[in-house]
Amino acid sequence: MAKVKKKRPTRDEFELEEIGNTLVEAYDEKLEVLLDVWEKENVQGNIIKMDSRTRLIHIEKNSEITKIPFMDIMKVLYYRVKLLSFEKNLFYFTKSSYRFLSLSLVLL
């Protein structure tokens, strides 16, 4: 009996473009990303290289480099944390490519 290989879920050009734009933004701003990779564990780290020839995304975490094929990336999450000070109040904001959350207001 022959093995049946699972097909990767199809995504339209807009989804692929959004993933690509998110990767470029995270790479340019040196942000840590969390990649949801098809049929593999999630990968977390910083993008150190995006190779257009091989279509591999190089992710570094704790001096270990993982190479992920672009077409195997299902979702990209990245977080940008900004700390704003106003008098004695600190406002924490967290932004990902999918949502914007106002986390907390901390009084000193």
Legacy VTK file of the C-alpha trace (Angstrom):
# vtk DataFile Version 3.0
C-alpha trace
ASCII
DATASET POLYDATA
POINTS 108 float
0.000 0.000 0.000
1.426 3.372 -1.051
1.814 6.224 1.365
-0.375 9.217 0.722
1.460 12.497 1.179
-0.565 15.298 2.728
-0.896 18.398 0.606
-0.020 21.728 2.071
-3.080 23.959 2.538
-3.521 26.386 -0.326
-3.334 30.104 0.275
-4.202 32.873 -2.127
-1.755 35.520 -3.291
-3.030 38.041 -0.728
-2.277 35.715 2.203
1.213 35.013 0.838
1.814 38.731 0.324
0.706 39.484 3.896
3.066 36.820 5.269
5.904 38.222 3.148
5.249 41.807 4.242
5.094 40.774 7.894
8.405 38.900 7.584
10.092 41.891 5.931
8.811 44.279 8.606
9.980 41.980 11.411
13.375 41.557 9.698
13.848 45.310 9.160
12.901 46.192 12.731
14.807 43.266 14.297
11.671 41.931 16.004
11.315 38.445 17.425
8.802 36.334 15.488
6.759 33.225 16.130
6.209 31.181 12.975
3.431 28.636 12.622
5.074 26.085 10.302
3.124 23.456 8.356
3.465 19.951 9.886
6.284 21.062 12.221
6.666 22.702 15.601
6.360 26.469 15.880
9.647 28.323 15.441
10.534 31.396 17.486
13.464 33.759 17.078
14.896 36.633 15.063
15.063 36.633 11.284
18.709 36.924 10.279
18.385 36.238 6.547
15.694 35.913 3.896
17.161 34.057 0.916
15.186 34.763 -2.261
17.152 32.209 -4.269
16.412 29.212 -2.028
13.203 30.727 -0.558
14.400 29.957 2.961
13.885 32.122 6.027
16.799 31.870 8.495
15.715 32.180 12.131
18.192 32.475 15.019
17.387 31.646 18.638
20.087 31.062 21.277
22.860 30.888 18.627
20.976 28.108 16.810
19.887 28.770 13.218
16.773 27.156 11.743
15.953 27.397 8.037
12.256 27.402 7.156
10.876 27.233 3.592
8.703 30.288 2.936
5.844 28.182 1.549
5.699 26.145 4.803
4.934 29.254 6.897
1.240 29.367 7.743
1.223 32.376 10.120
3.676 34.967 11.387
3.303 36.687 14.735
5.625 39.378 15.983
5.459 41.686 18.934
6.535 45.260 19.313
6.524 46.604 22.844
6.523 50.319 23.491
6.907 51.901 26.883
5.484 55.389 27.235
5.913 57.413 30.408
3.465 60.130 31.375
3.983 61.614 34.824
3.849 58.584 37.160
1.817 56.373 34.839
3.320 53.747 32.568
1.333 52.574 29.586
2.223 49.227 28.026
1.125 48.479 24.485
1.695 45.265 22.606
1.123 45.043 18.874
1.196 41.952 16.686
0.443 41.659 13.015
-3.021 40.354 13.854
-4.207 42.449 16.764
-3.519 45.425 18.956
-3.925 44.941 22.683
-3.740 47.487 25.414
-2.349 45.364 28.201
-2.223 47.364 31.367
-1.917 50.661 33.138
0.556 50.579 35.989
0.611 53.291 38.632
3.938 53.886 40.327
LINES 1 109
108 0 1 2 3 4 5 6 7 8 9 10 11 12 13 14 15 16 17 18 19 20 21 22 23 24 25 26 27 28 29 30 31 32 33 34 35 36 37 38 39 40 41 42 43 44 45 46 47 48 49 50 51 52 53 54 55 56 57 58 59 60 61 62 63 64 65 66 67 68 69 70 71 72 73 74 75 76 77 78 79 80 81 82 83 84 85 86 87 88 89 90 91 92 93 94 95 96 97 98 99 100 101 102 103 104 105 106 107
